[in-house]
Amino acid sequence: MSPSEETVDMFVGIANHNADVLEGLLQSRVDSIEASGLDAKSYSLVNIAALIAIGGPAASYAWQIALGLDAGVTPEEILGLLVALNPVIGNAKVVAAAPELALGLGIDLQLLNEN
């Protein structure tokens, strides 16, 4: 089964940083925040927590952390997510998420390990 023309156009638009396509994606986020009834900061924390829980891809962490920081989420609150999620999702997922979260926060773990 081949993808529809609309699907192909969306992929091409995203890959080419087409402003109209990206604006549509951002608008869907705004619509989702409004529909959730959460403030932007809480919404961001929930999204970051979900990524940690599912073991999301690195690019998703960077994106969600940037949105979270813009919404007022602090690095300490993101660390708090790791601590709060540990009993529920386990050490393995928390340890796997930590480097991705650190990278998204601009923390160079490799540089810190060299000192």
N, C-alpha and C positions, 0 to 999 in steps of 0.2 A: 504494500500500500504506500503510495507516494504522499508526501505532505501536500496540503492544499497550498494554493498560491498565496493566500493570506498568511499562512504559517511561515512560508519561505520569506515573504516580505518582512515579517516581524524579525526573524533571525538576522536577515541582512541589515535591517535598520538598527538593531541592537549592536551588532558587530561593527557597524560603520559609525556608531555614535550619532545616529540621526536624531536631531533635536526633537522632532515631532514624536518619534517613537519613544524616546526616553522620557519626554514630558508625559506621555500617556502612562508609562510605568509609574512615574512619580505621583501622578494624579490618583492612580489606583491605591497607592499607599495612603495618601491623604484621605481618600474615601474610606479605607479600612480603619484608619485611626478614628475617624468620626463615627463610624458604625460601631466600633468597640465600646465607646463611651469612656475610654481611658484617656488620660492626658498623654502628650507625646513622650514624656520621660518614662512613664509606666509602660506604655506600648513598646518602647525600645527595649526596656529591661525584659519584658516578656519575650520579645523576638530573640534577644541574645540568649536567654535561658533555653528557649526552644532549640536553637542551634547547638548549644552545648549538649542538650539531651539527645538529639538525634545524631550528633557527630557530624555536623554540617561541613561543607567544603571551605577551605581557607578564604576564598574570595568572598564568601557570604559573611564570614566573621568581620573582615575588613569593612565591608559595606555597612553592616548593622552597627558595628562599633562607631563608625564615623557618624551615622545618623543618630546614634545614642548620645555621643558627645555633643553634637549640635543641639540635642534636646535637653542637655543638662545632666546627663548621666556622668558620674565620676568614675575614675579607675577603681576607687575603693568599693563602689557599689558593684562593679563588675566582678571584682574579687569576692565580694559578698555572695554573688550568684554561685560561684564555684563552691564556696563553703556550704551554702544552703542546699545546693543540688546534690552534694556528695552522698548523703545518706539515701537519697532516692535513686540516683542513677549509677552510683558506684565510683570507686577510685579510678578505674580504667578510663571512663569517659571524661572525668574531671582532669586527669593527667594529660589525656590526649588534647583536650581543649585549651589547656593553659598556654602552650606555646603560640597557638593561633590568636588567642586573646591578647597575649603580650605583644605580638607583632602588630596587631591592630591598634594597640595603645602606644606604639613606638618604642617599646622596650626591647632592646637587643640582648636576648638571653645569652647568645654566644659571646658577646663582648663581656658580659657580666661573669661568665664562667671562666674567662681567661684571666680575670683579676684575682 
